[in-house]
Amino acid sequence: MSTTSHTSDDSSSIKKTLPINPNLLNELEEQARGIADDLEAMFQNLKSQMFQASVVTSASFDVYKQTVENYGTEITEASNKTRELIELCDQLDKEFVDIQTLG
């Protein structure tokens, strides 16, 4: 029983609504297409920027890795040269002891 009254209420409310303006619908569709196009362009721009950011980030990691490797090499070389210098100083110290003994 309530189903029948509900259906009659729907049909009477449809009769009371204003007619749909096809021009207004067309304008809304055009605006929706424009918004969709703008959104797609924005996402393409964002995709491009994210790709560029990933390239720069990857390059910075490569630079960091190379820097660490170079510092490691330089530190090793400096340590070896320091060790050589200490050995030479020890050798000179022994030679000076011999000279002091002569004097």
DSSP file (Angstrom, degrees, kcal/mol; ACC not computed):
  #  RESIDUE AA STRUCTURE BP1 BP2  ACC     N-H-->O    O-->H-N    N-H-->O    O-->H-N    TCO  KAPPA ALPHA  PHI   PSI    X-CA   Y-CA   Z-CA
    1    1 A M     >        0   0    0      0, 0.0     4,-1.7     0, 0.0     5,-0.2   0.000 360.0 360.0 360.0 -44.0    0.0    0.0    0.0
    2    2 A S  H  >  +     0   0    0      1,-0.2     4,-2.2     2,-0.2     5,-0.1   0.812 360.0  60.9 -68.5 -27.4    2.8    2.4    0.8
    3    3 A T  H  > S+     0   0    0      2,-0.2     4,-2.1     1,-0.2    -1,-0.2   0.901 104.0  48.9 -64.8 -40.5    4.5    1.4   -2.4
    4    4 A T  H  > S+     0   0    0      2,-0.2     4,-2.0     1,-0.2    -2,-0.2   0.917 112.8  45.9 -66.6 -44.1    1.6    2.6   -4.4
    5    5 A S  H  X S+     0   0    0     -4,-1.7     4,-2.0     1,-0.2    -1,-0.2   0.864 111.1  54.2 -67.8 -33.8    1.4    6.0   -2.7
    6    6 A H  H  X S+     0   0    0     -4,-2.2     4,-2.0     2,-0.2    -2,-0.2   0.910 108.5  48.7 -65.7 -41.0    5.1    6.4   -2.9
    7    7 A T  H  X S+     0   0    0     -4,-2.1     4,-2.1     1,-0.2    -2,-0.2   0.891 110.8  49.6 -66.0 -40.3    5.0    5.9   -6.7
    8    8 A S  H  X S+     0   0    0     -4,-2.0     4,-1.8     1,-0.2    -1,-0.2   0.855 109.0  53.2 -68.6 -32.5    2.2    8.3   -7.1
    9    9 A D  H  X S+     0   0    0     -4,-2.0     4,-2.1     2,-0.2    -2,-0.2   0.901 108.4  50.9 -66.2 -40.2    4.2   10.9   -5.0
   10   10 A D  H  X S+     0   0    0     -4,-2.0     4,-2.1     1,-0.2    -2,-0.2   0.918 110.4  48.0 -63.2 -44.4    7.2   10.4   -7.3
   11   11 A S  H  X S+     0   0    0     -4,-2.1     4,-1.6     1,-0.2    -1,-0.2   0.863 112.0  49.2 -68.1 -34.5    5.1   11.0  -10.5
   12   12 A S  H  X S+     0   0    0     -4,-1.8     4,-1.1     2,-0.2    -1,-0.2   0.864 110.5  50.6 -72.5 -33.8    3.5   14.1   -9.0
   13   13 A S  H  X S+     0   0    0     -4,-2.1     4,-0.9     2,-0.2    -2,-0.2   0.852 107.4  54.3 -71.7 -32.5    6.9   15.5   -8.0
   14   14 A I  H >< S+     0   0    0     -4,-2.1     3,-0.6     1,-0.2    -1,-0.2   0.900 106.8  51.5 -64.1 -39.8    8.3   14.9  -11.5
   15   15 A K  H 3< S+     0   0    0     -4,-1.6    -1,-0.2     1,-0.2    -2,-0.2   0.812 108.3  52.7 -65.7 -29.4    5.4   16.9  -12.9
   16   16 A K  H 3< S+     0   0    0     -4,-1.1    -1,-0.2    -5,-0.1    -2,-0.2   0.667  90.0  96.5 -83.0 -16.6    6.2   19.7  -10.5
   17   17 A T  S << S-     0   0    0     -4,-0.9     3,-0.1    -3,-0.6    -3,-0.0  -0.332  82.4-104.6 -73.6 156.8    9.9   20.0  -11.5
   18   18 A L        -     0   0    0      1,-0.1    -1,-0.1    -2,-0.0     2,-0.1  -0.440  42.4 -95.8 -75.7 153.0   11.1   22.5  -14.0
   19   19 A P        -     0   0    0      0, 0.0     2,-0.4     0, 0.0    -1,-0.1  -0.404  43.3-106.6 -68.3 147.5   11.9   21.3  -17.5
   20   20 A I        -     0   0    0     -2,-0.1     3,-0.1    -3,-0.1    -3,-0.0  -0.605  26.2-133.7 -79.2 130.5   15.6   20.6  -18.1
   21   21 A N     >  -     0   0    0     -2,-0.4     4,-2.0     1,-0.2     3,-0.2  -0.761   9.6-157.5 -86.3 113.5   17.3   23.2  -20.2
   22   22 A P  H  > S+     0   0    0      0, 0.0     4,-2.4     0, 0.0     5,-0.2   0.841  93.1  55.8 -61.8 -33.2   19.4   21.4  -22.8
   23   23 A N  H  > S+     0   0    0      2,-0.2     4,-2.4     1,-0.2     5,-0.2   0.898 106.7  50.2 -64.3 -39.7   21.7   24.5  -23.3
   24   24 A L  H  > S+     0   0    0     -3,-0.2     4,-2.4     2,-0.2    -1,-0.2   0.908 110.5  49.6 -65.2 -41.6   22.4   24.5  -19.6
   25   25 A L  H  X S+     0   0    0     -4,-2.0     4,-2.5     2,-0.2    -2,-0.2   0.913 110.7  50.1 -62.5 -42.9   23.3   20.8  -19.7
   26   26 A N  H  X S+     0   0    0     -4,-2.4     4,-2.4     2,-0.2    -2,-0.2   0.909 110.8  49.5 -61.6 -42.2   25.6   21.4  -22.7
   27   27 A E  H  X S+     0   0    0     -4,-2.4     4,-2.5     2,-0.2    -2,-0.2   0.910 110.7  49.8 -64.3 -41.8   27.3   24.2  -20.9
   28   28 A L  H  X S+     0   0    0     -4,-2.4     4,-2.5     2,-0.2    -2,-0.2   0.902 110.7  50.1 -63.1 -40.5   27.8   22.0  -17.8
   29   29 A E  H  X S+     0   0    0     -4,-2.5     4,-2.5     2,-0.2    -2,-0.2   0.906 110.5  49.6 -63.9 -41.5   29.3   19.2  -20.0
   30   30 A E  H  X S+     0   0    0     -4,-2.4     4,-2.5     2,-0.2    -2,-0.2   0.915 111.9  48.0 -63.8 -42.5   31.7   21.7  -21.6
   31   31 A Q  H  X S+     0   0    0     -4,-2.5     4,-2.6     2,-0.2    -2,-0.2   0.896 110.9  51.4 -64.7 -39.1   32.8   23.0  -18.2
   32   32 A A  H  X S+     0   0    0     -4,-2.5     4,-2.6     2,-0.2    -2,-0.2   0.907 110.5  48.7 -64.5 -40.9   33.2   19.5  -17.0
   33   33 A R  H  X S+     0   0    0     -4,-2.5     4,-2.8     2,-0.2    -2,-0.2   0.916 111.3  50.4 -63.4 -42.5   35.4   18.6  -20.0
   34   34 A G  H  X S+     0   0    0     -4,-2.5     4,-2.6     2,-0.2    -2,-0.2   0.915 111.7  47.3 -61.3 -43.2   37.4   21.8  -19.4
   35   35 A I  H  X S+     0   0    0     -4,-2.6     4,-2.7     2,-0.2    -2,-0.2   0.914 112.4  50.0 -64.1 -42.5   37.9   20.9  -15.8
   36   36 A A  H  X S+     0   0    0     -4,-2.6     4,-2.5     2,-0.2    -2,-0.2   0.909 111.7  48.3 -62.7 -41.6   38.9   17.3  -16.8
   37   37 A D  H  X S+     0   0    0     -4,-2.8     4,-2.5     2,-0.2    -2,-0.2   0.921 112.7  48.1 -64.1 -43.6   41.4   18.7  -19.4
   38   38 A D  H  X S+     0   0    0     -4,-2.6     4,-2.4     2,-0.2    -2,-0.2   0.906 112.3  49.6 -62.4 -41.4   42.9   21.1  -16.8
   39   39 A L  H  X S+     0   0    0     -4,-2.7     4,-2.5     2,-0.2    -2,-0.2   0.906 110.7  49.5 -64.8 -41.8   43.1   18.3  -14.3
   40   40 A E  H  X S+     0   0    0     -4,-2.5     4,-2.3     2,-0.2    -2,-0.2   0.914 111.6  49.0 -63.1 -42.5   44.8   16.0  -16.8
   41   41 A A  H  X S+     0   0    0     -4,-2.5     4,-2.4     2,-0.2    -2,-0.2   0.899 110.6  51.3 -63.3 -40.1   47.3   18.8  -17.7
   42   42 A M  H  X S+     0   0    0     -4,-2.4     4,-2.6     1,-0.2    -2,-0.2   0.917 110.9  47.6 -63.8 -43.0   48.0   19.4  -14.0
   43   43 A F  H  X S+     0   0    0     -4,-2.5     4,-2.7     2,-0.2    -2,-0.2   0.878 111.0  51.1 -67.0 -36.6   48.7   15.7  -13.5
   44   44 A Q  H  X S+     0   0    0     -4,-2.3     4,-2.4     2,-0.2    -2,-0.2   0.912 111.7  47.8 -64.4 -41.8   51.0   15.5  -16.5
   45   45 A N  H  X S+     0   0    0     -4,-2.4     4,-2.6     2,-0.2    -2,-0.2   0.916 112.6  48.7 -63.4 -43.7   52.9   18.5  -15.2
   46   46 A L  H  X S+     0   0    0     -4,-2.6     4,-2.6     2,-0.2    -2,-0.2   0.908 110.4  51.5 -62.8 -42.0   53.1   16.9  -11.7
   47   47 A K  H  X S+     0   0    0     -4,-2.7     4,-2.3     2,-0.2    -2,-0.2   0.921 111.0  48.3 -59.9 -44.6   54.3   13.7  -13.3
   48   48 A S  H  X S+     0   0    0     -4,-2.4     4,-2.5     1,-0.2    -2,-0.2   0.919 112.7  47.6 -63.0 -44.3   57.0   15.6  -15.2
   49   49 A Q  H  X S+     0   0    0     -4,-2.6     4,-2.5     1,-0.2    -2,-0.2   0.888 111.2  50.8 -65.7 -38.8   58.1   17.4  -12.1
   50   50 A M  H  X S+     0   0    0     -4,-2.6     4,-2.2     2,-0.2    -1,-0.2   0.893 110.4  50.0 -65.5 -38.9   58.2   14.2  -10.1
   51   51 A F  H  X S+     0   0    0     -4,-2.3     4,-2.2     2,-0.2    -2,-0.2   0.934 111.2  48.3 -63.8 -45.3   60.3   12.6  -12.8
   52   52 A Q  H  X S+     0   0    0     -4,-2.5     4,-2.5     1,-0.2    -2,-0.2   0.901 110.9  51.5 -61.4 -40.3   62.7   15.5  -12.8
   53   53 A A  H  X S+     0   0    0     -4,-2.5     4,-2.6     1,-0.2    -1,-0.2   0.893 109.3  49.9 -64.0 -38.9   62.9   15.4   -9.0
   54   54 A S  H  X S+     0   0    0     -4,-2.2     4,-2.5     2,-0.2    -1,-0.2   0.878 110.0  50.8 -68.2 -35.7   63.7   11.7   -9.1
   55   55 A V  H  X S+     0   0    0     -4,-2.2     4,-2.5     2,-0.2    -2,-0.2   0.935 112.9  45.5 -64.7 -45.6   66.5   12.3  -11.7
   56   56 A V  H  X S+     0   0    0     -4,-2.5     4,-2.4     2,-0.2    -2,-0.2   0.907 113.2  50.4 -64.6 -41.3   68.0   15.0   -9.6
   57   57 A T  H  X S+     0   0    0     -4,-2.6     4,-2.0     2,-0.2    -2,-0.2   0.923 111.1  48.5 -62.8 -44.2   67.8   12.9   -6.5
   58   58 A S  H  X S+     0   0    0     -4,-2.5     4,-2.0     1,-0.2    -2,-0.2   0.916 111.8  49.6 -61.8 -43.4   69.4    9.9   -8.2
   59   59 A A  H  X S+     0   0    0     -4,-2.5     4,-2.4     1,-0.2    -1,-0.2   0.889 108.6  52.9 -63.4 -38.8   72.2   12.2   -9.5
   60   60 A S  H  X S+     0   0    0     -4,-2.4     4,-2.6     1,-0.2    -1,-0.2   0.877 107.5  51.5 -66.9 -35.5   72.7   13.6   -6.0
   61   61 A F  H  X S+     0   0    0     -4,-2.0     4,-2.7     2,-0.2    -1,-0.2   0.897 109.3  50.7 -65.2 -38.7   73.1   10.0   -4.6
   62   62 A D  H  X S+     0   0    0     -4,-2.0     4,-2.5     2,-0.2    -2,-0.2   0.918 111.3  47.5 -63.2 -43.1   75.7    9.3   -7.3
   63   63 A V  H  X S+     0   0    0     -4,-2.4     4,-2.6     2,-0.2    -2,-0.2   0.920 112.4  49.8 -63.5 -43.5   77.6   12.5   -6.3
   64   64 A Y  H  X S+     0   0    0     -4,-2.6     4,-2.6     2,-0.2    -2,-0.2   0.933 111.4  48.5 -60.5 -46.5   77.4   11.5   -2.7
   65   65 A K  H  X S+     0   0    0     -4,-2.7     4,-2.5     1,-0.2    -2,-0.2   0.926 113.0  47.3 -60.1 -46.1   78.6    8.0   -3.4
   66   66 A Q  H  X S+     0   0    0     -4,-2.5     4,-2.7     1,-0.2    -1,-0.2   0.891 111.2  52.1 -63.7 -39.1   81.5    9.3   -5.5
   67   67 A T  H  X S+     0   0    0     -4,-2.6     4,-2.8     2,-0.2     5,-0.2   0.926 110.1  47.8 -62.5 -45.4   82.4   11.9   -2.8
   68   68 A V  H  X S+     0   0    0     -4,-2.6     4,-2.4     2,-0.2    -2,-0.2   0.923 112.9  48.6 -62.3 -44.0   82.5    9.2   -0.1
   69   69 A E  H  X S+     0   0    0     -4,-2.5     4,-2.3     2,-0.2    -2,-0.2   0.920 112.6  48.3 -62.1 -43.4   84.7    7.0   -2.3
   70   70 A N  H  X S+     0   0    0     -4,-2.7     4,-2.8     2,-0.2    -2,-0.2   0.917 111.5  49.3 -63.8 -43.3   87.0    9.9   -3.0
   71   71 A Y  H  X S+     0   0    0     -4,-2.8     4,-2.9     1,-0.2     5,-0.2   0.903 109.7  52.8 -62.9 -39.4   87.3   10.8    0.6
   72   72 A G  H  X S+     0   0    0     -4,-2.4     4,-2.2    -5,-0.2    -1,-0.2   0.927 111.4  45.8 -60.2 -44.7   88.0    7.2    1.5
   73   73 A T  H  X S+     0   0    0     -4,-2.3     4,-2.6     2,-0.2    -2,-0.2   0.927 114.1  48.2 -63.3 -45.6   90.8    7.1   -1.0
   74   74 A E  H  X S+     0   0    0     -4,-2.8     4,-2.7     1,-0.2    -2,-0.2   0.896 111.6  49.6 -63.8 -40.6   92.2   10.4    0.1
   75   75 A I  H  X S+     0   0    0     -4,-2.9     4,-2.5     2,-0.2    -1,-0.2   0.911 111.2  49.5 -66.1 -41.2   92.1    9.4    3.8
   76   76 A T  H  X S+     0   0    0     -4,-2.2     4,-2.4    -5,-0.2    -2,-0.2   0.934 113.3  46.3 -61.8 -46.0   93.9    6.1    3.0
   77   77 A E  H  X S+     0   0    0     -4,-2.6     4,-2.5     1,-0.2    -2,-0.2   0.913 113.0  49.4 -63.2 -42.6   96.6    7.9    1.0
   78   78 A A  H  X S+     0   0    0     -4,-2.7     4,-2.3     2,-0.2    -1,-0.2   0.895 111.0  50.3 -64.7 -39.0   97.0   10.5    3.8
   79   79 A S  H  X S+     0   0    0     -4,-2.5     4,-2.5     2,-0.2    -2,-0.2   0.921 111.0  48.8 -64.2 -43.4   97.3    7.8    6.4
   80   80 A N  H  X S+     0   0    0     -4,-2.4     4,-2.4     1,-0.2    -2,-0.2   0.915 112.8  47.3 -62.7 -42.9   99.9    6.0    4.4
   81   81 A K  H  X S+     0   0    0     -4,-2.5     4,-2.5     2,-0.2    -1,-0.2   0.878 111.5  51.1 -67.0 -36.9  101.9    9.2    3.9
   82   82 A T  H  X S+     0   0    0     -4,-2.3     4,-2.5     2,-0.2    -2,-0.2   0.915 109.8  50.0 -65.2 -42.2  101.6   10.0    7.6
   83   83 A R  H  X S+     0   0    0     -4,-2.5     4,-2.4     2,-0.2    -2,-0.2   0.918 111.1  49.3 -60.8 -44.0  102.9    6.5    8.4
   84   84 A E  H  X S+     0   0    0     -4,-2.4     4,-2.5     1,-0.2    -2,-0.2   0.907 110.6  50.8 -61.1 -42.1  105.8    7.0    6.0
   85   85 A L  H  X S+     0   0    0     -4,-2.5     4,-2.6     2,-0.2    -2,-0.2   0.909 109.6  49.6 -63.5 -42.0  106.6   10.3    7.6
   86   86 A I  H  X S+     0   0    0     -4,-2.5     4,-2.5     2,-0.2    -1,-0.2   0.913 110.8  50.1 -63.3 -42.0  106.6    8.9   11.1
   87   87 A E  H  X S+     0   0    0     -4,-2.4     4,-2.3     2,-0.2    -2,-0.2   0.909 111.7  48.2 -62.6 -41.6  108.9    6.1    9.9
   88   88 A L  H  X S+     0   0    0     -4,-2.5     4,-2.8     2,-0.2    -2,-0.2   0.900 111.1  50.6 -64.7 -40.2  111.3    8.6    8.4
   89   89 A C  H  X S+     0   0    0     -4,-2.6     4,-2.5     2,-0.2    -2,-0.2   0.907 110.4  49.4 -64.5 -40.7  111.2   10.7   11.6
   90   90 A D  H  X S+     0   0    0     -4,-2.5     4,-2.1     2,-0.2    -2,-0.2   0.914 111.7  49.2 -62.3 -42.3  112.0    7.6   13.7
   91   91 A Q  H  X S+     0   0    0     -4,-2.3     4,-2.1     2,-0.2    -2,-0.2   0.918 112.3  47.5 -63.7 -44.0  114.9    6.8   11.3
   92   92 A L  H  X S+     0   0    0     -4,-2.8     4,-2.7     1,-0.2    -2,-0.2   0.894 109.0  54.8 -63.4 -39.2  116.2   10.4   11.5
   93   93 A D  H  X S+     0   0    0     -4,-2.5     4,-1.7     1,-0.2    -1,-0.2   0.908 108.8  47.7 -61.4 -41.8  115.9   10.3   15.3
   94   94 A K  H  X S+     0   0    0     -4,-2.1     4,-1.8     2,-0.2    -1,-0.2   0.899 112.1  49.9 -65.0 -40.4  118.0    7.1   15.4
   95   95 A E  H  X S+     0   0    0     -4,-2.1     4,-1.9     1,-0.2    -2,-0.2   0.881 109.3  51.4 -66.7 -37.3  120.6    8.7   13.1
   96   96 A F  H  X S+     0   0    0     -4,-2.7     4,-2.8     2,-0.2    -1,-0.2   0.843 105.3  56.1 -68.9 -31.6  120.7   11.9   15.3
   97   97 A V  H  X S+     0   0    0     -4,-1.7     4,-2.0     2,-0.2    -1,-0.2   0.923 107.8  48.8 -63.3 -42.2  121.3    9.7   18.4
   98   98 A D  H  X S+     0   0    0     -4,-1.8     4,-1.7     1,-0.2    -2,-0.2   0.895 112.2  48.5 -63.1 -39.3  124.3    8.2   16.6
   99   99 A I  H  X S+     0   0    0     -4,-1.9     4,-1.7     2,-0.2    -2,-0.2   0.901 110.1  51.1 -67.6 -41.2  125.5   11.8   15.7
  100  100 A Q  H  < S+     0   0    0     -4,-2.8    -1,-0.2     1,-0.2    -2,-0.2   0.863 107.7  53.8 -64.4 -34.9  125.1   12.9   19.3
  101  101 A T  H  < S+     0   0    0     -4,-2.0    -1,-0.2     1,-0.2    -2,-0.2   0.891 108.0  49.9 -66.3 -38.3  127.1   10.0   20.5
  102  102 A L  H  <        0   0    0     -4,-1.7    -1,-0.2     1,-0.2    -2,-0.2   0.854 360.0 360.0 -65.7 -34.2  129.9   11.0   18.2
  103  103 A G     <        0   0    0     -4,-1.7    -1,-0.2    -5,-0.1    -2,-0.2   0.487 360.0 360.0 -79.9 360.0  129.8   14.5   19.4
